Amino acid sequence: SVVYRTNQGTDMHLIHATGISNIKEMHSYIIEGTVSKTPDTIQGGHVILSMRDSEGNEIDCAAYEPTKNFRALMRKLIEGDEIVVYGSVGGNTLNIEKIQIRSLAAKSETQNPVCPSCKKRMKSAGVGQGYRCKKCKTTADSAVSIEVERKLEFGLYEVPPSARRHLAKPLVRMGVQDFELFPSR
């Protein structure tokens, strides 16, 4: 019998890039950086996010339609999130195979203030007039900013098997890591 040795499912194709300025077309890399622009969904359902490295260089990273639910994860990222992306570069875009979320930026949104008397939300009194409680007529000058809980966990995520390249190592074979693994089914 003959035994063949293979590099399939090993991630041997990935090169640790020291920065975006050092990457080349038609190569596969592991790149650390920060989300520099909120992800955008383009025609065809593809999700594109921009990432900046520590030197200020940027690259677009893509999760294409065949990655299915992986794209929903990409859409939850915001500017300032620290990530590590794994994937191949083609057409000045990194095609994401895996993504590690290292830290999340704080996300806040403005809401109408709550009335201190009756605990109801105040309504706008008109442009430049602040806020007023309809029930007890209490006023407030401005809206309040509250921090929103991010529904993301730190760890390593992968595209589903149907969208995975033959060289990509499945997370279920990664073993013990310093971070949580979220394998795709």
C-alpha positions in Angstrom: 0.0 0.0 0.0 1.0 3.6 -0.6 0.8 6.4 1.9 0.6 10.0 0.6 1.6 13.0 2.6 -0.5 16.2 2.2 -0.7 19.7 3.4 -4.5 19.8 3.0 -6.3 21.1 6.2 -3.1 22.3 7.8 -3.1 26.1 7.3 0.5 25.8 5.9 -0.4 28.3 3.2 -0.7 31.1 5.7 2.2 33.5 6.2 2.4 35.8 9.3 2.5 39.3 7.7 4.4 42.0 9.6 2.2 44.6 8.0 -0.2 45.3 5.2 2.6 47.1 3.2 4.4 43.7 3.0 1.7 41.6 1.5 1.6 40.4 -2.1 -1.2 39.4 -4.5 -1.9 35.6 -4.7 -0.5 34.9 -1.3 -2.3 33.9 2.0 -1.7 35.8 5.2 -2.4 36.2 8.9 -2.7 40.0 9.5 -3.4 41.9 12.7 -5.2 45.2 12.7 -8.1 47.3 13.7 -11.4 47.7 11.8 -11.2 51.2 10.2 -14.6 51.4 8.6 -17.9 49.8 9.5 -18.6 46.8 7.2 -20.6 47.4 4.1 -22.8 44.9 2.3 -22.5 45.3 -1.5 -24.5 43.9 -4.4 -24.6 40.1 -4.3 -24.6 40.0 -0.5 -20.9 40.3 -0.1 -19.6 42.0 3.1 -16.6 44.3 2.9 -14.7 45.8 5.8 -11.6 47.9 5.9 -8.8 47.1 8.3 -5.8 49.2 9.3 -2.5 47.9 10.6 -0.3 49.5 13.3 1.5 51.5 10.6 -1.7 53.0 9.3 -1.9 51.0 6.1 -5.4 49.7 5.1 -6.8 46.8 3.2 -10.3 45.7 2.3 -11.4 42.3 3.7 -14.2 40.4 2.1 -16.7 37.8 3.3 -18.4 36.7 0.1 -22.0 35.4 -0.2 -21.0 31.7 -0.1 -19.8 32.2 3.5 -23.5 32.5 4.5 -23.9 33.2 8.3 -20.2 34.2 8.7 -21.3 37.5 7.0 -23.6 38.2 9.9 -20.6 38.1 12.2 -18.7 40.5 10.0 -21.6 43.0 10.0 -21.5 43.1 13.8 -17.9 44.6 13.8 -17.5 48.3 14.2 -14.7 50.8 13.8 -12.1 50.3 16.5 -12.5 46.5 17.0 -9.1 44.7 17.1 -9.0 41.7 14.8 -6.7 39.2 13.2 -7.7 38.0 9.7 -6.6 34.9 7.9 -7.0 34.7 4.2 -5.7 35.1 0.7 -5.1 38.4 -1.2 -6.5 38.9 -4.6 -7.4 42.1 -6.4 -6.1 44.2 -3.4 -8.7 42.5 -1.2 -8.2 39.9 1.5 -10.7 37.0 1.2 -11.4 36.0 4.8 -11.0 32.3 5.8 -10.9 32.9 9.5 -11.2 35.9 11.8 -10.1 36.3 15.4 -11.8 39.0 17.5 -9.3 40.3 20.1 -11.1 43.3 21.6 -14.3 45.2 21.0 -14.6 49.0 20.8 -17.2 50.6 23.0 -20.5 51.3 21.1 -22.9 53.9 22.3 -26.2 55.4 21.1 -28.2 58.4 22.0 -31.6 58.1 23.5 -34.2 60.5 24.8 -33.7 61.2 28.5 -35.9 59.5 31.2 -38.0 61.8 33.3 -36.7 61.8 36.9 -40.2 62.2 38.3 -42.4 59.7 36.4 -39.6 57.5 34.8 -41.1 57.8 31.3 -39.0 58.7 28.2 -39.2 62.4 27.4 -40.2 63.5 23.9 -38.4 66.1 21.7 -39.9 69.6 22.3 -38.8 70.6 18.8 -35.5 71.6 17.1 -33.2 73.2 19.6 -35.7 73.1 22.4 -34.5 70.1 24.3 -36.8 67.4 25.7 -40.1 67.5 27.6 -42.1 64.9 29.6 -45.6 64.8 28.3 -47.0 63.6 31.6 -45.4 65.9 34.1 -43.8 68.6 31.9 -40.3 68.2 33.2 -37.6 69.3 30.7 -34.1 68.3 29.8 -31.5 70.0 27.6 -30.1 67.1 25.6 -30.3 63.4 24.8 -28.3 60.9 26.8 -25.6 58.6 25.5 -25.7 55.0 26.7 -23.3 52.2 26.0 -24.8 49.3 24.0 -23.9 45.7 24.7 -22.1 44.1 21.8 -23.4 40.6 20.9 -19.9 39.3 20.0 -17.5 37.1 21.9 -13.7 37.1 21.7 -12.3 34.2 19.8 -11.5 32.6 16.5 -14.3 32.1 13.9 -14.2 30.3 10.5 -16.3 30.3 7.4 -18.6 27.2 6.9 -17.1 24.1 5.3 -18.9 24.7 2.0 -16.9 27.9 1.6 -13.6 26.7 3.0 -10.4 26.2 1.0 -8.9 22.7 1.0 -5.7 24.0 2.8 -7.6 25.7 5.6 -7.4 24.0 8.9 -10.8 23.4 10.5 -11.0 24.9 14.0 -12.1 21.6 15.5 -8.5 20.4 14.8 -6.8 23.4 16.3 -6.4 22.0 19.8 -6.0 24.2 22.9 -5.6 27.9 22.3 -5.3 31.0 24.4 -8.7 32.1 23.0 -12.1 30.5 22.4 -12.8 28.7 19.1 -16.1 29.0 17.3 -16.1 26.3 14.6 -18.6 26.5 11.8 -20.8 23.6 10.8 
